[in-house]
Amino acid sequence: MGYQSLTAAPFTIPPKDSNYTYKEVIILLTDGLNTEDRWYNNASQIDARQKITCDNVKAAGITLYTIQVNTTGDPTSTLLKECASTQDKFYMLTSANAMITVFNQIGTELSNLRVAK
């Protein structure tokens, strides 16, 4: 839905000001376990569908942060690591407290402005 809200139907995308440079970002927070969605209950089918979406997000120039919340010792999701726009935009959280740190870090990164002549 994040991808659709930035690019296509069923949402109406407001016109963009051509004099402004926009930074489009999606932050995907998940446990990383693709066990069921509205179409499938097979992890490999869900993973394949998610990979297509991640590829489309990146091709559209949208920055994608992926955050895996893993407090039960599940394996790191290779798919989430690959979905992130770059490796430094994937985060593995093993405690609830880490969420505050990660969102502060992402917020700081997004708020860094560059002034150019």
C-alpha positions in Angstrom: 0.0 0.0 0.0 2.9 2.4 0.7 4.1 1.9 -2.9 0.6 2.4 -4.3 0.0 5.5 -2.2 3.1 7.1 -3.8 2.6 6.0 -7.4 -0.8 4.7 -8.5 -4.4 3.7 -8.2 -6.5 3.3 -6.2 -5.1 6.5 -4.7 -5.2 10.0 -6.2 -1.7 11.3 -6.3 -1.6 15.1 -5.8 0.3 17.0 -8.5 3.9 17.8 -7.6 5.5 21.2 -7.7 8.1 21.1 -10.5 10.2 23.6 -8.5 10.6 21.2 -5.6 12.7 18.1 -5.2 10.7 15.4 -3.4 12.1 12.6 -1.2 9.8 9.6 -1.3 10.4 7.1 1.4 8.8 3.8 2.6 9.6 2.3 5.9 8.6 -1.4 6.0 8.4 -2.8 9.6 7.8 -6.5 9.8 8.7 -9.7 11.6 10.1 -10.9 8.3 8.1 -14.1 8.3 5.9 -14.3 5.2 3.5 -16.9 6.3 0.2 -15.7 4.9 -1.3 -12.8 2.8 -4.6 -12.3 1.1 -3.6 -14.5 -1.9 -1.3 -17.2 -0.6 -0.3 -19.1 2.5 3.0 -20.4 1.0 6.1 -18.4 2.0 7.9 -18.8 -1.3 4.9 -17.4 -3.3 4.6 -14.5 -0.9 8.4 -13.9 -1.0 8.2 -13.8 -4.8 5.4 -11.3 -4.8 7.2 -9.1 -2.2 10.4 -9.2 -4.3 8.5 -7.8 -7.3 7.1 -5.0 -5.2 10.5 -4.2 -3.7 12.0 -4.1 -7.2 9.2 -1.8 -8.4 9.7 0.5 -5.4 13.4 0.9 -6.1 12.9 1.3 -9.8 10.5 4.2 -9.1 13.3 5.9 -7.2 11.6 5.5 -3.8 14.0 5.0 -0.8 13.0 1.8 1.0 14.0 1.1 4.5 13.3 -2.4 5.8 13.2 -3.2 9.5 12.9 -6.8 10.8 11.7 -7.1 14.3 13.0 -10.4 15.6 12.6 -11.1 19.3 12.3 -14.8 19.1 15.5 -15.9 17.4 14.1 -16.4 13.8 16.6 -16.2 11.0 17.5 -12.9 9.4 15.3 -12.4 6.3 17.5 -12.4 3.2 14.5 -10.9 1.3 14.2 -7.9 3.6 18.0 -7.3 3.3 17.7 -7.4 -0.5 14.6 -5.3 -0.5 16.2 -2.3 1.2 17.4 0.4 -1.1 20.9 -0.2 0.1 22.4 -2.5 2.8 22.6 0.3 5.3 18.8 0.7 5.1 18.1 -2.7 6.5 17.8 -3.0 10.2 17.5 -6.1 12.4 15.9 -5.4 15.8 16.1 -8.0 18.6 14.5 -5.8 21.3 11.6 -3.4 21.5 13.9 -0.7 22.8 16.0 -0.8 19.6 13.0 0.5 17.7 13.4 4.0 19.2 17.0 4.1 18.2 16.4 3.0 14.6 13.5 5.4 14.0 15.6 8.2 15.4 18.5 7.2 13.1 16.2 7.1 10.1 14.6 10.4 11.0 18.0 12.0 11.4 19.1 10.6 8.0 16.0 11.9 6.3 16.2 15.3 7.8 19.8 15.9 6.7 19.6 18.8 4.2 22.2 19.6 1.6 22.5 23.2 0.4 24.1 23.5 -3.1 25.0 26.4 -5.2 
